[in-house]
Amino acid sequence: MLKRVISQELEKALKFSPVVLIAGARQVGKSTLVSKLKREYIVLDDITQLDAALHDPQGYIKRVPKPVTIDEIQKAPQLLTSIKLYIDKNRKNGEFLLTGSANVLNLKKSNETLAGRLIELTMYPFSAKEKNHDTNTNIIDILFEKKLSSLKVDKEACENVDKFIIEGGYPLSFLLNSKKERFMWFNSYISSYIERDVRSIGELRDLDSFIRFFNILAPRTANILNKSNIANDTQLNNITVDNYILLLEKVYQIYLLKPYYENIGKIFIKSPKVYFTDSGMASHMLNVRDTEELKNSHYKGSLYETFVFSELLKHITYSEDVVEFFYYRTQDKKEIDFIVKKADDILAIEVKSSYSVKKEDFKHIIDFQKRSSKNITGIVLYSGEKIIGFSDTLFAIPLGIFL
């Protein structure tokens, strides 16, 4: 079984919190992770367990052996109140481990956040490092420590970036042997999990319009979210567009990246950028099935950026420090793909699919460096094989560092 970085975070969290929630999309490996632990394991996909939990939630929580893992808690969010009442009388760290494939703390059916009693961990699809059996390397920590010499870059890794973009991080996607099998799996995932979960947690009256929306949203991955434009293209009203976006966020299929702001004499764009959380899903939705199709795709740049976004998000989540994540765009069209901020230190990151980098590729980063009072390291990620310094604060770094 492939190891996961979150295992270390989970072990720590269970030691100092009575409730730990692991949330994330279906099929990212939550059940595999928690079912191996030495504790009572209950899955609410079991109709008998679910009926008992819904019929008498307070008695159910009192009766179950502890410590207990309750899988798919979003099916019975009413249990959160009963867990709170139990903990307030019998507080003991590590008693409850919950998993959810929807953002259970934001569901309408739940009015309980378990504030002060719960630690929430988000589990994403596999990172490229995890797929390559490396759970110790955190790219974000290395870049902030400026230890570029410790970044592993080899020719094979650089050559495999396209393959990793298309496969994505869902286990059953990257373990399949052919693009036809992967195509069938993603189609099944959309109909079996995304559609079903969205119907169960939201007010979804028209499934066809939702699927149309999902298809029209896919080409917009790695772009600034323009809801009015989407509403026009889907022939949906703004309220429905907002609802569909929220539902896709709740089932961890998309992420809205907030814009960076700093008082540097620039007017910043206020809208977020939208990203699919998995480059494999985005590739599937954009009909990119293999590396040749990716090379010739109109969406090549967006898919590369989506891949980098998803990798950065995973490394940021498990960084040793508190790290913030943004994009940079001013009204005079100065744009930087990603801003990763730790206190006054900033990584300004551009993504290029090309095999070479020129000083011109750093122009917006250099402008930002000149205007800002922060300590800014500029990075252009590219398809080459060498780390190249353009100055003490500007570097071209291969995309292969993620592998």
Steps between C-alpha positions, in 0.01 A plus 500: 500500500635844407576715802331837548645819649175558690569189714753697704257792544223261605716333763581838656140626487357192677734564793368847585143519369192296597366516143694491173323537167669390176315665214556464128358378172385142459760245393805695621580225753330615823340164580819309416695725737267484800384139472853379579503668842443298817159638598132425445414565135149596387405601147169680451464354150365205701124558495447334839763719668362811332142428606608442860701822499213708360236339724676567830819706444571571867451139607697378199806708592475388862483131404772466234834356626775761524737615369290492184539593136177606325543498124281720270369719783333733247222240473401574861622853590249493787753283685728802549273646769487164678880472483529849651270409790692176562840674497385774738425230755784258416782695339782275384735567213483272197152360579340591165654484154259609228528502122284685251491527123311829523579804708288380789558807716334718236200281428155647561404189696772572754491795737790369708865591435648329807706813558781436748447126479591416140799515268419481129756352260446517125607201295568560132570258215854360502781745440760409241750448786264256673452311174879470486520369861641824644313632804791691652566772242302821531573728205358810670721459808807452280426808289444724804820369657675584168660155494477462123794262498284244686232501228507172311499551126564214261434447132243224550293715738498789255393269218210360705328829589251472211409145605435615857284790380273265304480229768428734790506384860198273543640151573273311263586745223878472512502126571303421184691368198343677203347833404173319417479358852580843646230659281243249622604549864468880489159473331387259770642723775302799375172309483549277805649748746491863394140495375383288794675706766384829351142374493519386862646819648344773286178614346562358155179502300646471150784250460538572129567869562756411768689269263488770233643744753775255600603456136503874433700567817780257405660717227512783755734320739799727582301808398340788686143408591249701297157395625308720257682345208429151630133586556472615137671190362298257712171695473470487878425784738765638734346340808518153341859559388593600857328188634678266258838653578436459873395137453813417302711662772322292764586175322862617448493508121591866459691759702464877487840664541479850646686796352802649673482855628771737617514879509759547224328761284310245292130422465451126539240273345248390767355185343649158589654256253332163464699177491402138468665330796627212287676538167389151398133596537563826313681312219210255474244781479708669228537180295874471555575129527874464435823699485471563126153649543629714787786631286254611229216613726369855500478452880861391550596811699192477723561131573864561591392779733225283650756227567736746672211646699396158630858410592562833675172465691603159636848614601361818659246296697776288656764771533675539836388865517182699449499587131249704297413443135388759241527610139610846383321708238478878466260698286790604276550126427805428710448132583683235703352151509558430869598690812602283796547708814662420834507811721712752302651238269333441165543251218375656175450209258440497125424181305628440147465181296795599282849346520681831534470813715597858418548800728184640341301221667577662838381851405187508716685341790777760471240779497347351815842475666570867430167618644462273803668522839485120537785254442404359162659201328395473136463155345413394146409132486577354157545172311880506497735291714726756673460748785628829361557816701431831322590695813514443877118514509393371155512132403383273221408165657388180322143382546659161571574609859145396587560139393 
